[in-house]
Amino acid sequence: MISYFIIIVSILITILLYRRHFPVLGIPCRKTGEAMHEIVILDIRDYNVEAHHQQSDIRIPHAYLKRFINEIPNQKLHVIANDRLELNLGLRFLLSKGYRVSSYQISNCPCKDIR
């Protein structure tokens, strides 16, 4: 009986760690200034984080994505996040709702554009 409980708890912990820390594959890292026509720039950083470096079309923090999901147009998205954890959670949520994410950018991390 205890072994079943340990197995179930370990599976749940594995799922939680996967969602938070495993990167979403297939989405490239690009800077904001690179050919961003017809792509909506979505900033999911908190409101109190200064955004003077990047210009975004829509600014909805990750905590408010579920509430304001209808405000995001159904176009290709470029997501700007503050750190890797916020990015992974935001990308997984957007992809589960059917949005097409074409690229991402982490605010303090320079992209190594590999083509």
SULPE-V135221 format. One record per residue. N is the residue number from 1. PSI is psi in whole degrees, 0 to 359 (none if undefined). OMEGA is omega in whole degrees, -180 to 180 (none if undefined). Layout:
n=N psi=PSI omega=OMEGA
n=N psi=PSI omega=OMEGA
//
This chain:
n=1 psi=317 omega=180
n=2 psi=326 omega=-180
n=3 psi=324 omega=176
n=4 psi=319 omega=178
n=5 psi=316 omega=179
n=6 psi=321 omega=179
n=7 psi=315 omega=-179
n=8 psi=318 omega=179
n=9 psi=319 omega=180
n=10 psi=325 omega=177
n=11 psi=317 omega=179
n=12 psi=320 omega=178
n=13 psi=321 omega=178
n=14 psi=318 omega=179
n=15 psi=316 omega=179
n=16 psi=316 omega=179
n=17 psi=322 omega=178
n=18 psi=313 omega=-178
n=19 psi=324 omega=-175
n=20 psi=320 omega=-167
n=21 psi=344 omega=179
n=22 psi=127 omega=-176
n=23 psi=152 omega=176
n=24 psi=122 omega=-175
n=25 psi=151 omega=175
n=26 psi=1 omega=179
n=27 psi=118 omega=-176
n=28 psi=157 omega=175
n=29 psi=124 omega=179
n=30 psi=154 omega=175
n=31 psi=160 omega=-174
n=32 psi=325 omega=-174
n=33 psi=356 omega=-174
n=34 psi=102 omega=172
n=35 psi=64 omega=-176
n=36 psi=27 omega=177
n=37 psi=145 omega=-178
n=38 psi=20 omega=176
n=39 psi=131 omega=179
n=40 psi=128 omega=180
n=41 psi=116 omega=-178
n=42 psi=120 omega=-180
n=43 psi=116 omega=-178
n=44 psi=18 omega=176
n=45 psi=163 omega=179
n=46 psi=159 omega=180
n=47 psi=329 omega=-177
n=48 psi=356 omega=175
n=49 psi=128 omega=-180
n=50 psi=138 omega=-179
n=51 psi=45 omega=-177
n=52 psi=344 omega=-179
n=53 psi=324 omega=-177
n=54 psi=140 omega=173
n=55 psi=126 omega=-180
n=56 psi=150 omega=177
n=57 psi=318 omega=-178
n=58 psi=136 omega=177
n=59 psi=105 omega=177
n=60 psi=112 omega=179
n=61 psi=155 omega=-178
n=62 psi=323 omega=-179
n=63 psi=337 omega=-178
n=64 psi=5 omega=-178
n=65 psi=317 omega=-178
n=66 psi=323 omega=-178
n=67 psi=321 omega=-174
n=68 psi=31 omega=-179
n=69 psi=334 omega=180
n=70 psi=345 omega=179
n=71 psi=345 omega=-177
n=72 psi=124 omega=179
n=73 psi=155 omega=-179
n=74 psi=70 omega=177
n=75 psi=179 omega=175
n=76 psi=142 omega=-176
n=77 psi=146 omega=167
n=78 psi=118 omega=-173
n=79 psi=131 omega=175
n=80 psi=124 omega=-179
n=81 psi=164 omega=-179
n=82 psi=322 omega=179
n=83 psi=176 omega=-175
n=84 psi=322 omega=-180
n=85 psi=313 omega=178
n=86 psi=322 omega=179
n=87 psi=312 omega=-179
n=88 psi=314 omega=-180
n=89 psi=317 omega=180
n=90 psi=317 omega=180
n=91 psi=317 omega=179
n=92 psi=320 omega=179
n=93 psi=314 omega=-179
n=94 psi=318 omega=179
n=95 psi=326 omega=179
n=96 psi=335 omega=178
n=97 psi=0 omega=175
n=98 psi=12 omega=178
n=99 psi=150 omega=179
n=100 psi=111 omega=179
n=101 psi=118 omega=-177
n=102 psi=331 omega=-179
n=103 psi=171 omega=179
n=104 psi=169 omega=176
n=105 psi=134 omega=173
n=106 psi=132 omega=-167
n=107 psi=320 omega=-176
n=108 psi=7 omega=-176
n=109 psi=120 omega=179
n=110 psi=139 omega=-180
n=111 psi=138 omega=172
n=112 psi=95 omega=-173
n=113 psi=108 omega=179
n=114 psi=120 omega=-179
n=115 psi=none omega=none
//
